[in-house]
């Protein structure tokens, strides 16, 4: 179980950082937000393709999905908020990060709370997607194991 923490945390953060850059683009934000649901499944499939993990149970898939989803949302927020504020400095439209509202202590309390809530929600959705991917891999591996056990060799 301990071997799943580090790769899923790192892969989730990498995917989240990429999504954080994509979220800064105005017309692609909707697709990137929809893509957050599948981060857990992407990490499970990647770990199985690279043979980092062996046979996964559905509980392991759910844990991998939850860890990668939480870290992806935190990384996306850590990348998206500064990039969006830099874009708004040059654009002069939208919310300016350095305006009086953003500098107050109220926003310094609310923004981390919103990020944590969204990360917990992302962990929940990605837990289900990782569980689904592990379930599919478990069914595929059971079919291939059953096919191999039916081979009969006559010894005469």
C-alpha positions in Angstrom: 0.0 0.0 0.0 2.8 2.4 0.8 4.2 2.2 -2.7 1.1 3.8 -4.2 1.3 7.1 -2.2 4.4 8.6 -3.9 3.7 7.9 -7.6 0.1 8.8 -7.3 0.9 12.0 -5.5 3.6 13.0 -8.0 1.6 12.1 -11.1 -1.5 13.9 -9.8 0.5 17.0 -9.1 2.1 16.9 -12.6 -1.3 16.5 -14.3 -2.8 19.1 -12.0 -0.1 21.6 -12.9 -0.8 21.0 -16.6 -4.5 21.5 -16.0 -3.7 24.6 -14.0 -2.0 26.1 -17.1 -4.9 25.0 -19.3 -7.4 26.6 -16.9 -5.8 30.0 -17.5 -7.0 29.8 -21.1 -10.5 31.2 -21.3 -12.0 29.0 -24.0 -10.6 25.6 -22.8 -11.6 26.0 -19.1 -14.8 23.9 -19.4 -13.0 20.9 -21.0 -10.3 21.1 -18.4 -12.8 21.2 -15.5 -14.5 18.1 -17.0 -11.1 16.5 -17.3 -10.5 16.7 -13.6 -13.0 13.8 -13.1 -10.7 11.4 -15.0 -7.4 12.1 -13.3 -7.7 9.1 -11.0 -8.3 6.7 -13.9 -5.5 8.2 -15.9 -3.0 7.6 -13.0 -4.2 4.0 -12.5 -3.9 3.3 -16.2 -0.4 4.9 -16.3 0.8 3.0 -13.3 -0.5 -0.3 -14.8 1.1 0.4 -18.2 4.5 1.2 -16.7 4.1 -1.9 -14.4 4.7 0.2 -11.3 1.9 -1.7 -9.6 0.9 -5.3 -9.9 -2.6 -6.6 -9.4 -4.8 -3.8 -8.0 -7.9 -4.3 -5.9 -10.7 -1.8 -6.2 -9.8 -0.3 -2.8 -6.3 0.4 -4.1 -7.7 2.0 -7.2 -10.0 4.2 -5.0 -7.1 5.3 -2.8 -4.8 6.0 -5.8 -7.6 8.1 -7.4 -8.3 10.0 -4.2 -4.7 10.9 -3.6 -4.0 11.9 -7.2 -7.3 13.9 -7.4 -6.5 15.8 -4.2 -2.9 16.6 -5.3 -4.0 17.6 -8.8 -6.5 20.1 -7.6 -4.0 21.7 -5.1 -1.4 21.8 -7.9 -3.8 23.3 -10.4 -4.8 26.0 -7.9 -1.2 26.7 -7.1 -0.5 27.2 -10.8 -3.7 28.8 -12.0 -4.1 31.5 -9.5 -0.7 33.2 -10.1 -1.0 32.7 -13.9 -4.5 34.2 -14.0 -3.4 37.2 -11.9 -0.4 37.8 -14.2 -2.7 37.6 -17.2 -5.1 40.0 -15.6 -2.3 42.5 -14.9 -1.6 42.8 -18.6 -5.2 42.5 -19.7 -6.7 45.2 -17.4 -10.1 43.4 -17.5 -11.5 41.1 -14.9 -10.4 40.8 -11.3 -7.1 42.3 -10.5 -5.2 40.3 -7.9 -3.6 43.3 -6.3 -6.9 45.2 -5.8 -8.1 46.0 -2.3 -10.4 42.9 -2.1 -7.6 40.4 -2.8 -5.1 41.8 -0.4 -7.4 41.7 2.6 -7.1 39.1 5.3 -10.6 37.9 4.4 -9.5 36.6 1.0 -6.3 35.1 2.5 -8.6 32.9 4.6 -11.3 32.2 2.1 -9.1 31.2 -0.9 -7.3 28.3 0.9 -10.7 27.1 2.3 -12.2 27.0 -1.2 -9.1 25.3 -2.6 -9.3 22.6 0.2 -13.0 22.1 -0.4 -12.5 21.7 -4.2 -9.6 19.4 -3.6 -11.7 17.2 -1.3 -14.5 17.2 -3.9 -11.9 16.3 -6.6 -10.6 13.5 -4.4 -14.1 12.1 -4.1 -14.8 12.1 -7.8 -11.3 10.7 -8.7 -11.7 8.0 -6.1 -14.6 6.7 -8.1 -12.8 7.0 -11.4 -9.7 5.2 -10.0 -12.0 2.6 -8.5 -13.7 2.1 -11.9 -10.3 1.8 -13.7 -9.1 -0.8 -11.2 -12.3 -2.7 -11.5 -11.9 -2.9 -15.2 -8.3 -4.0 -14.9 -9.3 -6.6 -12.3 -11.9 -8.1 -14.7 -9.4 -8.1 -17.5 -6.8 -9.9 -15.4 -9.3 -12.4 -14.1 -10.4 -13.3 -17.7 -6.7 -13.8 -18.7 -5.9 -15.9 -15.6 -9.0 -18.1 -16.2 -8.0 -18.6 -19.9 -4.5 -19.8 -18.8 -5.8 -22.2 -16.2 -7.9 -24.2 -18.7 -4.8 -25.5 -20.6 -4.5 -29.2 -20.1 -1.3 -31.0 -21.0 -1.4 -34.8 -21.5 1.7 -36.6 -20.3 2.0 -40.1 -21.7 
